[in-house]
Amino acid sequence: MSTPSATKNTIQTRYSEIAIQGTPIPETNSALTPNLRQTYGQMSGYLHEADLNLGCGLPLHNASIQPGDQVLDLGCGAGVDCFIAAKLVGEEGYVTGIDFTPAMVERAEAIRVKNQIDNVEFLEADLEEVPLPAQEMDVVVSNCTINMVPDKAKAFKEIHRLLRPGGQFCISDVVLTGDMPYKIKQAGEDCYGYVAGAIDREQYLRLIKKSGFVTLEIHDEQELEIAEASLQKFADQTAIEQYHQRETGIRTITIRGYKAINIKPVVGISGEEEAEEIKALLTDCQLPANLVDTETETVFSIHYRDELVGLLSFKTLETHGLVTALAIHPAYREQRLASLLHEHFVRDCQLGECKQFYILTSQSIAWLESKGWTQTTRGAIAAQFLGDETLILRPEQENEVYMTLTIEESSSEANAPFAL
């Protein structure tokens, strides 16, 4: 078995040759699908001379990079993602590319100088020990690199160190599924060259979570087909049959996660003056931006440093009501903010006339059940409620369920006014 040092030397030699030749690897050996490759080439800032076909996804497409952000690209190669990121962050932002292959750094720097791009720099360093201060990056990206790092746990801990609280990473990488025979792994390495250091998908996700990240989101996952010629070259017939039956496989995966922000939450009420902030939060939570109507709904909200980070909205008609949204910004989850908003919602409703609430959702069903919600059907919902134009519940879509909550009467002490 290769030592970490030997593995690094092998990778460095291979990628030095690619950088010096300056020729992209053949598309048949690339993990990018034709559709992803086309999207890549259409992104603002893309430079063909910096694209050596070494990526396996589009992390920048899902990273939500904003103007002014500080962005770090780990395993930047010839800089193709860095130059795209430079356009996204603008003149007020800055991009740093890290690669441990000197020839790659030299090539990236030469392209930067040629194209007069001033908000990017390239550094030679290992991903496990990045020579940059802690908590200064808004976004860390990486494209098909972590799989080749011998100490992946250390690499993810380093990413966590470098990000500011609330910062995010977005990584495209290669992972394995099933108990992959060594011969199949060799065939995958022969075909793509990314696979030698790849690990099991679930182990990969566990390493990220153990590093302290919250709210992991998988944005893209695709199976990589190993060419039959590579399979026949390395594997026996039994292993090949197992592979074709999908008992084992190689996948590309794009993952986004956040470094948590610890806050002391205070619940308030948001109105029409925060309509745009509400839309922005819903968008960050991948919910429809027009889900909440501040003119007709009550919106309980949580702010941190003047930023809206969580809300629960609802509207009522006599004795029935509808919860229209429960949204917590991904960087602030796992801090009981949703529970706090729900507690305030229940206590508020205990003081009013509306005692029966509904919600239509495809997410957090188990969590809602733990709060007293039960699944129901559209036919069981009050006709008066369904018939009101302001409270209409649309028909459920695939994977969505109706749920209902009965607000129980509370004691006189619990009915006491609470501070917002």
N, C-alpha and C positions, 0 to 999 in steps of 0.2 A: 504494500500500500504506500502511496506517495506521501511524503511529509508535506506540511504546509509550505515550507520553503521551496521544495521541489515543484509543487503545484504552481506556485506563483512564478517561478522561473519559466516553466513551460508556457503558461499563459502570456507572460511578458514577451517571450521569444516570438510566439505566434502573432501577437498583436503588433509587435514592432515590425514584422515583415509586412503586415497589411498596411500599416501607416506609411512605411517607406515606399511601398509600391504605389500607394494612393489609389488603388483600384477596388471598387466595392466588391464584396463577395457575391457570387452568383445568386440570383433570385431563388433558384432551386434549393439553395442552402440557407436562405433567410427565413426567419420565423414570422416575418410580417406578411399578412395576407395581401393580395392585390388591392383590396378596398382600403386597408389601413395604409398601404404604401402610397396610394393616390391621395388620401387625406393628408398624409405627412407632407407630400410635395406641394400641397396647396396652402400650407400654413404660412402666415406672414413671418418673414425672417429666415425661412428655409434656404439653405445654401447647398446646392448639389455637390459641390466639391468637398463639403464637410460630412456628407452622408456616405459612409462605407458599408451600409446595409447590415449593421451590427445590432440594431435594436430588435425588440420583440413585442413592442406595443407603442402606445402614444400617451405616456404619462402626462405630458403637457396639456393634452386635450381635456384631462379630468382634474387638473391641479388647481383650478380657480385662481390663477396668478393675477394679481392686481397691479395697476401702475404704482410705482414706488416700492414694490416688494424687494426684499433681499432674497435671492434664490441661489441654492447650491445644487450642482449637478454632480453626483458621485459616479465615477466611471464615465467621464464625459467623452472619451474617445477623441475624435477630430472636431468635436464641438457643435455638432448639428443641433442638438437640443438647446445648448447654451445660446446660440444665435437666434433661435425662435423665442426663447425666454427673454432675451434682450429687447426684442420688439414689444413683448407683453408688459415688461416692467417700465419701459420708457426711460427718459433721461433722468428721472428722479430715483429710479431703481438701480440695482446692481446684480450681476450674475457672476458666480465663481464656479469654475469647472475644475474638478479634481480627477486625476488619472495617475496610476502608478507606472505607466509605460512612458519613458522619456520621449520616444519617437512620436507618440500620440500627442503629447503636450506640445512638442515642437511644431507639429503639423497644424494643430488647432491655433497656436499663436500666430503662425505665418498667415493663416486664413483671416484671422482677426485683424492683423495689420493691413493686409491687402484690401480688406473691405472697410477699413477705418471705423471699426466698431469700438467705441470707447467705454461702454458700460459693462465690459466683460473682462475677466482675468482668468488665467489658467495656472494651476499649481500642480506640481508632481508630489504625490503623497499616497500612502496606503489608506484604504477606506476605514480600516479599524483604528487609525490614529490620524485624524484630520487636524492639521496645524492651524486651527481657527478658534476664536473665543466662543465660549458657551452662550446659548440663548440669544443669538444675533440673527438667525435666519427665520424668514417668514415661511419659506417653502423649501423642502428638499425633494429633489427628483432623482430617479435613477432608472436607466433603461437597459435591462438584461445584463446586470453586472453583479448584483449581490449573490447570485447563484454560483459565481466563480470565487467568492471570498471564502477562505478556509474557516474563519471564525465568524460566522454569520451573527451569532448572538452579540458579539462585541461590536459588529458593524451597526446593528440596530440600536444598541445602547448609545453609540456615538451619534447617530441621527437624532436620538432623543435629547442628548446633551446640547447639540448644536441649535435645535429649534427653540424659539421663544415660546412661552406659554400661550397656547391657542394656535400655534403654528401647525402646519400640516406637511405630511410627506405624500408623494404619489410615486409608486414604483411599478414598473413593468418587469416581469421576470419569468423564469422557467421553473416549473415544479414537477414533481412526479406523483403519480397516483398508483395505488396498489403496490404489491410486493414485486418490484421490478427486478428480474434476473439481470446479473451483471452483463451477460451477452447482449441483452436488449439495450441496456444503457450504452454499451460500446457502439451498437448500431446507431443509436440516436446521436452519439457524439460524432460518429463518422458522417452522419447526414447534416447535422446542424452546427456542431462545435460548441454548443452552449451547455451540454448536459453533464459533463464530468463531475461538476460540483453540486448539481441540483439535488434537492432533498424532497422528502414527502410534503405534499401540499399542507396537510394538517400540522405537521411539525413546523413548517415555515410560518404559518399563522400564529402558532403558539409562541414562537420566538418573538414575534412582533408584540404580542400582548404582554409577555413577560418583561419587555423593555419599557413598559409604562404607557403605551399608546391606548387611546380609547376610540370608540366608534369606527371600527374598521369597515370599509365599504369596498366591495368587489365590483369593479366597473366593466371588466371585460375578461372573459375566460374562453380559451379556444384550444382544441386538441391539435397537437402537431403530428402529422402523419410521417412516419419513418419510411423512407423509400425502400421498396422491396429488395433492391440490390444491396442496400446496407444490411437489411435483416439477414439475407442469405449469406452475406459475407461473414457475419459474426455469430449468429444464433442458430441453435438446433431447431428442429421442426416443432417440438413440444412448446418451446418458448415462443416461437413465432405464432403458433395457434393461440396461446394465451394472450398474446398481444392483440391479435385480430379479434378476439372475443371481448376485448376491452376490459380484461381483468387487470391490466396494468397499462400505463400510458404516460405521455409527456404533454404538458399543457403550458401555454403562456397565460399569465394572469396579471391584471393591473389592479393594484390595491391602493386605497387612500386611507389615511388615518390621521388622528389629531393628538397633539400633546395637550393634556388636560389643563384647565385653568381652575384653580381652587378659589371659590368665592364664598362670601357670606350673603346669601340671597335675601332680598326684600321684595315682597310682592306688591305691585301697584296696579293701577288701571290705566290702560292706554286708550286714546281717543283718535279722532280724525286727524289731529296734527301729526300723528305717527304712522299714517297710512303707508308712506313709502318705506319706512323702516320695517313695518310688518311684512310688506311684499318681499323685501330683501331677505328677511329671516325665512319666510316660507320657501323662497327659491333656494336658499342654502340648505334647507331640509328636504329638497327635491319634492316639494309640494306645489300645487298650482298657486301662482302669485295672487290670484283673485279669490282665494278661498275664504277670506275674512272680509266682512263688510262692517267697517267701524261705525257707520251711521245707524245700523239696526242691531248690532250685537254688543254684548259685554265682553271686554277683552282683559283678562288678568294677565299681567306681564311681569317679567323679571329683567332688570337691567344690570349691566356691569360696566362701570366707567362710561356711562351715558350711551352704551350700546345695548340694543334690545337683544337678549340672548334666549328668551323663552316666552311662550304665551299659551294660554288656553282661552278659546273664544266660544261663546254660546249665545243662542237666542231663544226666546220663549214665546208661547202663545197660551195664555191662561194656565192650565195645569200641566202642559206638556212643553218640552223643549228639545233643542238639538245642539249637541256639541259639534261645532264646525271644524275646529282645528286644535290640536295639541302638538306644539312644535318646540323642540329644544335644539339650539345650535349644536352641531356635532362636537365642537371643542369643549362644550360645557356639560356633556352628558355624564352619567354615572356619578352624579352628585345629588341625587334625589330631587332635582328641580321639578321634574314632571310630577312627582308625588306631592311636592309642596303646592304646586298650582292646583292639583286635583283636590287637595285638602281644603284650600281656600274656596274653590268652586262649590264643594259640598256644603261647607259652612255657610256660604252666602245663600245657597238654595234652601237651607234649613230655615232661613228667616223669611222666605218668600212663599208664594202660593204654588209655584211650579214644582211638582214632585216626581214627574216621570220624564226621563231624558233618553234620547236615542243618539246613536252614532253609527256611521257607516265607515268601515275601516278594513284594511288588509294587513295592518301592522299592529304589533304589540297586543295581540289578542289575549295572550296569557297574562300579560301585565294588567290589562283592563279587568280580566276576570278576578285577579287578586285584589282589585279595588271594589269588587262587588257587582261589576257589570256581568250580564248574562247574554248569551246569544239568543236571538229571536228571529222572526220572519217578517217580511214586509206586510203580510196579511194580518199580523198581530198588532201592528201599529195603529194608533187611533186614527180613524177616518178623518176627523176634523183636522188633525195635525197634518196628515198627508195632503189634504186639500187646500191648505193655505199657501198662497203663492210665495210668501216670504219664508216658509218653513219646508218647502217641498223636498222630499227625499228622493233623489233619482234612483232608478233601478240599479241593483248591485251589479258590478262587473266581476270578471273571473277573479277568484281568490278573495273577494270582499264579503264581509258578513255584516248583518245588522246586529247591534247590541243595544241593550237597554239597562238603565239603572234607576232604581226606585230610591228616592231620597227619604231616609228614615227621619222621623221626628227626633230631635235631640233634647237633652235636659235643659233646664233654664240656665244653668251655668254655661253650657256649650253655646247657648243662644246669645250670650253676651257679645257686644260688638267687638271686632278684632281690628288691630291696627293694619292698615295697608301702607 
